[in-house]
Amino acid sequence: MKFTIEAISEEGRLGLLQTAHGVIHTPAFMPVGTAGTVKAMTQAMVRESGAEILLANTYHLMLRPGAERIARLGGLHRFMSWSGPILTDSGGFQVWSLAKLREIHEEGVIFWSHLDGARYELTPERAIEIQHLLDADITMVLDECTAWPTTKEDAAKSMQLSMRWAERSKAAFKEREGYGVFGIVQGSIFPDLRVESAEYLNTISFDGYAIGGLSVGEAREKTALMLNATTPHLPKEKPRYLMGVGTPEDLVDAVLSGIDLFDCVLPTRSGRTGQAFTRKGRLNLRNARHAEDSAPLDRACQCPACTSYSRAYLHHLAKSGEILSAILLTTHNLHYYQDLMADLRDAIRRNALAAFAAAFRGGIRNDGPEKS
């Protein structure tokens, strides 16, 4: 897996990540297709938004339909008809989100399926094997997403366990052209633990480095602090991935800090609940003020929702609970996120990232009265 940095502005990096299934222009946002589908979207619609890479989830695909079945059917790309790169989360997030259905020990994690209660064991080696069966371009190590709130002592134990799992994950990964495995920095909200984790992962030497365990309940300011404490300790020549973050404002700030890859359920989940992101802020299409508004969601957006429908119609769909509301608003949100990434790449190319970030922050109002 080859990563090339073409330009730098502030700490932001314009890059190319070459994988077995195509090139990713970074900074890049990955729509979340947890179970092999981006909810309310066809793969063609996701491609049309500008997305070059998707995220899928090891834990969920392990349960249904099963990694071995997907492998027999030609791998995840063929199974879901997505020809571009795929990154697979290792299941570490479910270590946190499904805390009542799992037990953690040195060897790995025992899960009781949230679907039928069946017992599964996910070790670092098995997590890597599943991702190999799926044919993921970017494989993630198994880690423990540290619970929040936590003490420093517990955070240290959790981080150190993740580091041991990272070493086992790397050893289990099968090197081949165009494929890579990423380590994951942990350490909760404690800067010295984040530094310790990053420096340990450097000794193992991964194809890329992720920052995990954030946006799990801590204050937004803490997230930014951990990001700024960690990135200086990651190899400059390798891609950096901020996991599960976040809002458009979060993405702009993180690019300023030198992050290359992002994923988050926010644009798709928001689309299913009547929320839309625009260049002037976030809108709730269920609000009555949109009921007779003939304007598009975002005049600068060329997505199907903005070029063909009014806010009034989208308000009607959202209030009526129509499936088309989820489709159109998700489509728009994915276009908005991809447009934002393209604008960030352009700003880095022009060495104008700081100016772009300042103008972006100045334009956000979030469903308040708008000025034309």
C-alpha positions, 0 to 999 in steps of 0.5 A: 500500500503506497501513500504519497503526500502531494502538498501540505498547508498548515498541518493538512496533507493532500495525498494519494493512497493506492490500494488493491481496489483503487486510489483514494484522494485524501483527506477522505471521508468514508461512508459507513456501510456497517453490514455491507450497505450504506443505509438508504443508498445503493452503491451507485448513489454512494459512488455518485456522491464522490465517495472513493472508499467505504467502511464495513464492520467485522463484527456485524459481517461475522454474525450475518451473513458470515465471513466464510460465506462472503469469501465463497461468494467472491469477497465483500467487493463482489458481494456488495457490488462495490469495486472501490477500496473498503476499510473494515473495522475490526470489531473493537468498537463493539467491545465498547458499544456491546459491553453487556454482551461481551467478556474481555480477556487476554486472548480476546473478546467473547461475544453473545450475538445481539441477534440470537445470543450465539457465542462467538470468540473474537481474537486478534488473529480471528479478527484479521482472518475475517478481514482477509476473508472479506478481502478488505483493502485496509484491515484494522487491528483488534483493539479495546475502545476504552469505556468512558468515563474511566480512570487513568489506571483503567485507561492504561490497562485498556491501552496496554491490552490493545497494544498487545493485541496490535502486535498479534494482529500485525503478526497475523496479517498476510502481506500482499500488494495493495493491502495494508493493516492499520494500528490504533492509538488508544489512551482515553483522554490522557495525553501521556497514554496517547503518546505512549500508545503511538510510540509503541505502535511505531515500533511495530511498523504499520501501513497506517495509524488510526486514532480510536477511542474518541467521541465516546462521551468525552467533551469535544475539547478533550477530543481536540486535545487528544488529537493534537497530542497524538498526531505529532507522534505518528509517522509523517509518511503514513496515512492517519485515520480518525475513527468515528468523528464526526461533525463537519466542524470536527473534520475541518479541525482534524484536517488542520491537525494532519488527519487523512481519513475519516468515518462517521455514521452522522451524515447517514443517520442524520439523513434518516432522521430529517437532518441535513447538513448545508454550507450554512449549517445543519437543518431539521427538515421537520421544523415548521419553518420549512413547510412553505419554503420553496428554496433548495436545501443548499443552493451550492449543492448539485445533488439530486435532493437539491437540484430537484426538490424544495425544502417544503417537499422535503419537510413534507416527506420527513413529517410523513415518515416517507422512505424517500425522505431518508433516501434524499436527505442521506444522498444530500448529506453524503454529497455535502461531506464529499464536497467538503472533503474536495474543498479541503483538498483544494484549499491544501493544494492552494496552501489556503487551509487556514483561510478556508477553515476560518471562512467555514466556521464563520458560515455555520448557523445550524437551523437559525434564520438564514441570510441570502 
